Amino acid sequence: MLAVKGQVYVANFCVDMRKSIDGLSLLVLDYFDKNPADGSYFVFINKARDKIKILYFDKNGFCLWYKRLEKGKFKPPKFDGKIYSLDDAQLRWLLDGLDIKKLRKTTRFSYSEFS
C-alpha cells in the first residue's frame, strides 16, 4: 500500500493507460497546472475504470504505481470537469474499490477527563 505524504489529486478524465511517467507528467502540467515533482500524488483512471495509475515524486525520482482489478470497477468521483482532491483514507477506499461518494469518516473524539 502507498504511504501518502502529500496532496492527492484525481484526474477528472479518462486516461490512456499506455502512458508512462513522461506522458502522465505532461498531463499533470497541462490539466492540473501543477508541478509533477511537488510531492503530490496524481491519480489516473482508464475509461473502463478497471485500471489505475498513481504518479508521484519521491526524494530523487518519479514513482509510478499501477493497479488492475480482476473483477469490478474503481468508483472515482464523477468525471465532471472538476479537479478532485482526496485524503489518504479516501485514496485507500478508492483503491479498495469502494464508492468514496457514499463513505464518510466518523468523528474522532478526544477525551481529557473521565468520570
C-alpha positions in Angstrom: 0.0 0.0 0.0 1.1 3.6 -0.6 2.2 5.7 2.2 0.7 9.1 1.2 2.8 12.1 2.2 1.3 14.8 0.1 -1.9 16.0 -1.6 -3.8 13.5 -3.7 -5.4 14.7 -6.9 -7.7 12.6 -9.2 -7.8 13.3 -12.9 -11.4 14.2 -14.0 -11.0 12.5 -17.4 -10.2 9.0 -18.7 -6.5 8.3 -19.3 -4.8 6.0 -21.8 -3.0 3.5 -19.6 -0.2 3.2 -22.2 1.1 6.5 -20.9 4.1 6.2 -18.6 5.9 8.7 -16.4 6.7 11.3 -19.0 3.2 11.2 -20.6 1.5 11.4 -17.2 3.8 14.2 -16.1 2.7 16.2 -19.2 -0.9 15.7 -18.2 -0.1 16.9 -14.7 1.4 20.1 -16.2 -1.4 20.7 -18.7 -4.6 19.7 -16.8 -3.8 20.0 -13.2 -1.5 23.1 -13.7 0.8 21.6 -11.1 4.5 20.7 -10.8 4.6 16.8 -11.1 7.6 16.8 -8.7 6.0 18.8 -5.9 5.3 15.8 -3.7 1.6 15.4 -4.6 0.1 12.2 -5.8 -1.7 12.2 -9.1 -4.3 9.5 -9.8 -5.3 8.5 -13.3 -8.1 6.0 -14.2 -8.8 4.4 -17.6 -12.1 4.5 -19.4 -13.2 1.0 -18.3 -12.4 2.0 -14.7 -10.6 -1.2 -14.0 -7.0 0.2 -14.1 -5.4 3.0 -12.0 -2.0 4.6 -12.1 -0.6 6.9 -9.5 2.3 9.2 -10.3 4.4 10.9 -7.5 7.9 12.2 -6.9 9.8 10.5 -4.1 13.0 12.2 -2.9 15.1 11.8 -6.1 12.9 10.4 -8.8 9.4 9.6 -10.1 7.4 6.6 -9.0 4.6 5.1 -10.9 2.2 2.8 -9.0 -0.3 0.6 -11.0 -3.2 -1.5 -10.1 -5.6 -3.6 -12.2 -8.8 -5.0 -10.9 -9.6 -8.6 -12.0 -13.3 -8.0 -11.3 -15.3 -4.9 -10.7 -14.6 -1.2 -11.3 -13.0 1.6 -9.4 -15.5 4.2 -8.3 -13.9 7.6 -8.6 -15.6 10.9 -8.2 -17.7 11.8 -11.3 -15.8 12.9 -14.4 -17.4 16.4 -14.5 -14.6 18.8 -15.2 -13.6 19.4 -11.5 -10.2 18.6 -10.1 -10.8 16.3 -7.1 -8.5 16.2 -4.0 -8.7 13.2 -1.7 -7.2 12.5 1.7 -5.2 9.3 2.4 -8.3 7.4 3.7 -10.3 8.3 0.6 -7.5 7.1 -1.6 -7.4 3.8 0.3 -11.1 3.4 -0.2 -10.8 4.1 -3.9 -8.0 1.6 -4.3 -10.1 -1.0 -2.4 -12.9 -0.5 -4.9 -15.3 1.3 -2.5 -17.5 4.2 -3.6 -15.9 7.2 -1.9 -19.0 9.4 -2.5 -21.0 7.2 -0.2 -18.5 6.7 2.6 -18.0 9.2 5.4 -15.4 9.3 8.2 -16.6 9.0 11.7 -15.9 11.9 14.1 -12.8 11.3 16.2 -13.3 12.2 19.9 -10.7 13.3 22.3 -11.3 13.0 26.0 -9.4 14.8 28.6 -11.4 13.6 31.6 -13.3 10.5 32.5 -15.9 10.4 35.2 
